[in-house]
């Protein structure tokens, strides 16, 4: 196997991984509030199919199990939440921040 092909098989590091790890650690300690459900859905979308960050992907699965949700149920709930309120409003400028 060529070095290029071998390196492409290695897990990648997501540029938001450190920030997301902090968010995920908080979610693992807390209950399934509206904001926490939105955060879980946002992270599920971000890491879906991502070739790396396996620890984050594993913990996202753990949260779905802990909160007794399927991914489909999570997305259905958060679609309703996003349709009825701004989940990520930054207090200082009233704009949504999805980062």
KEKE-3310 file (N, C-alpha, C; in steps of 0.2 Angstrom, whole numbers, plus 5000, padded with zeros to 4 digits):
npx = (5004:5003:5011:5003:4990:4989:4989:4977:4968:4969:4962:4954:4956:4944:4941:4934:4934:4940:4932:4919:4921:4921:4907:4901:4905:4898:4885:4884:4884:4872:4854:4841:4837:4828:4838:4849:4845:4845:4858:4864:4858:4864:4878:4877:4874:4885:4895:4891:4896:4909:4926:4933:4937:4932:4929:4921:4910:4906:4902:4891:4882:4880:4873:4861:4856:4855:4846:4836:4832:4830:4839:4831:4820:4826:4829:4816:4811:4819:4817:4804:4807:4816:4808:4799:4806:4821:4835:4849:4852:4863:4866:4870:4869:4857:4857:4857:4869:4877:4889)
npy = (4994:5011:5025:5037:5031:5024:5034:5040:5032:5034:5040:5056:5073:5083:5100:5107:5099:5100:5110:5104:5093:5098:5103:5091:5084:5092:5089:5076:5076:5082:5084:5080:5093:5106:5114:5106:5095:5101:5104:5091:5086:5095:5091:5078:5079:5086:5076:5065:5053:5057:5054:5050:5056:5047:5045:5055:5052:5040:5044:5052:5043:5036:5046:5047:5034:5035:5046:5040:5040:5038:5042:5048:5051:5061:5071:5074:5080:5091:5098:5103:5111:5121:5127:5134:5142:5152:5144:5146:5159:5173:5182:5195:5201:5196:5187:5171:5159:5146:5139)
npz = (5000:4996:5004:5003:5001:5013:5023:5020:5026:5040:5054:5054:5062:5068:5065:5075:5086:5099:5105:5104:5111:5124:5125:5123:5135:5144:5141:5144:5157:5160:5159:5147:5141:5131:5124:5126:5119:5106:5105:5105:5093:5083:5085:5081:5067:5063:5065:5058:5047:5048:5046:5058:5075:5084:5098:5101:5093:5098:5111:5108:5103:5115:5122:5115:5118:5133:5134:5129:5115:5097:5083:5073:5081:5089:5079:5074:5086:5088:5076:5078:5089:5084:5074:5082:5091:5093:5095:5096:5100:5101:5115:5115:5102:5096:5086:5078:5082:5076:5078)
capx = (5000:5007:5010:4997:4984:4989:4988:4970:4965:4970:4956:4955:4955:4939:4944:4930:4934:4941:4926:4914:4922:4918:4900:4898:4906:4893:4879:4885:4882:4865:4847:4839:4833:4827:4844:4854:4843:4847:4866:4865:4857:4869:4884:4876:4874:4892:4900:4889:4900:4916:4931:4938:4934:4928:4927:4915:4904:4904:4898:4885:4878:4878:4868:4855:4854:4854:4840:4831:4830:4833:4841:4825:4816:4829:4828:4809:4810:4823:4814:4799:4810:4819:4802:4796:4811:4828:4839:4856:4853:4868:4863:4873:4866:4851:4858:4858:4875:4877:4895)
capy = (5000:5017:5030:5041:5027:5022:5040:5042:5027:5036:5045:5063:5077:5088:5106:5109:5093:5102:5114:5100:5089:5102:5103:5084:5083:5095:5086:5069:5077:5085:5081:5081:5100:5108:5117:5100:5091:5104:5103:5084:5085:5098:5087:5072:5081:5088:5071:5060:5051:5060:5049:5052:5058:5041:5045:5059:5048:5035:5047:5054:5037:5035:5051:5045:5029:5038:5050:5035:5042:5037:5048:5050:5055:5067:5076:5076:5085:5097:5102:5107:5116:5126:5130:5138:5147:5152:5140:5148:5166:5176:5187:5202:5204:5193:5183:5164:5157:5139:5136)
capz = (5000:4996:5009:5002:5003:5020:5027:5019:5030:5046:5057:5054:5067:5066:5068:5081:5091:5106:5108:5104:5117:5130:5125:5124:5142:5148:5139:5147:5165:5161:5157:5140:5140:5124:5122:5126:5113:5100:5104:5103:5086:5080:5085:5077:5060:5061:5065:5054:5042:5048:5046:5064:5081:5086:5104:5101:5090:5103:5116:5105:5103:5122:5124:5112:5123:5139:5134:5126:5109:5091:5079:5070:5086:5091:5074:5074:5092:5087:5071:5081:5093:5079:5071:5087:5094:5091:5100:5097:5100:5105:5119:5114:5096:5094:5080:5079:5081:5075:5078)
cpx = (5004:5006:5004:4990:4983:4987:4980:4966:4965:4964:4958:4953:4950:4942:4940:4930:4935:4935:4920:4914:4919:4911:4898:4899:4900:4886:4879:4883:4875:4860:4846:4834:4832:4834:4849:4852:4845:4855:4867:4864:4862:4876:4883:4876:4882:4896:4897:4893:4907:4921:4936:4934:4929:4925:4921:4909:4901:4900:4891:4880:4876:4873:4861:4852:4851:4847:4834:4828:4833:4835:4835:4821:4819:4828:4821:4808:4813:4820:4808:4802:4813:4813:4799:4800:4818:4833:4846:4857:4859:4865:4864:4870:4860:4851:4859:4866:4876:4884:4896)
cpy = (5006:5021:5034:5037:5026:5028:5042:5037:5029:5041:5052:5067:5082:5095:5109:5104:5096:5106:5109:5095:5092:5102:5096:5082:5086:5091:5079:5070:5080:5081:5083:5088:5101:5110:5111:5096:5094:5103:5096:5083:5089:5094:5081:5073:5082:5082:5065:5059:5054:5054:5050:5054:5053:5042:5050:5056:5043:5038:5050:5049:5035:5040:5049:5039:5031:5042:5046:5038:5039:5043:5052:5054:5061:5073:5078:5081:5091:5101:5106:5113:5122:5130:5135:5143:5147:5149:5143:5155:5169:5182:5194:5205:5201:5189:5176:5163:5149:5135:5131)
cpz = (5000:5002:5009:5004:5010:5024:5026:5024:5038:5048:5056:5061:5065:5069:5074:5086:5098:5109:5108:5110:5123:5130:5126:5132:5146:5147:5143:5155:5166:5158:5150:5140:5133:5121:5121:5120:5106:5099:5102:5095:5081:5079:5081:5069:5059:5061:5061:5048:5042:5049:5052:5070:5084:5093:5105:5098:5094:5109:5114:5105:5111:5125:5122:5117:5129:5139:5130:5120:5103:5088:5076:5075:5088:5085:5073:5080:5090:5081:5073:5085:5089:5076:5076:5091:5091:5096:5101:5097:5104:5109:5117:5107:5093:5088:5082:5078:5081:5075:5083)
residu = (UNK:UNK:UNK:UNK:UNK:UNK:UNK:UNK:UNK:UNK:UNK:UNK:UNK:UNK:UNK:UNK:UNK:UNK:UNK:UNK:UNK:UNK:UNK:UNK:UNK:UNK:UNK:UNK:UNK:UNK:UNK:UNK:UNK:UNK:UNK:UNK:UNK:UNK:UNK:UNK:UNK:UNK:UNK:UNK:UNK:UNK:UNK:UNK:UNK:UNK:UNK:UNK:UNK:UNK:UNK:UNK:UNK:UNK:UNK:UNK:UNK:UNK:UNK:UNK:UNK:UNK:UNK:UNK:UNK:UNK:UNK:UNK:UNK:UNK:UNK:UNK:UNK:UNK:UNK:UNK:UNK:UNK:UNK:UNK:UNK:UNK:UNK:UNK:UNK:UNK:UNK:UNK:UNK:UNK:UNK:UNK:UNK:UNK:UNK)
# end
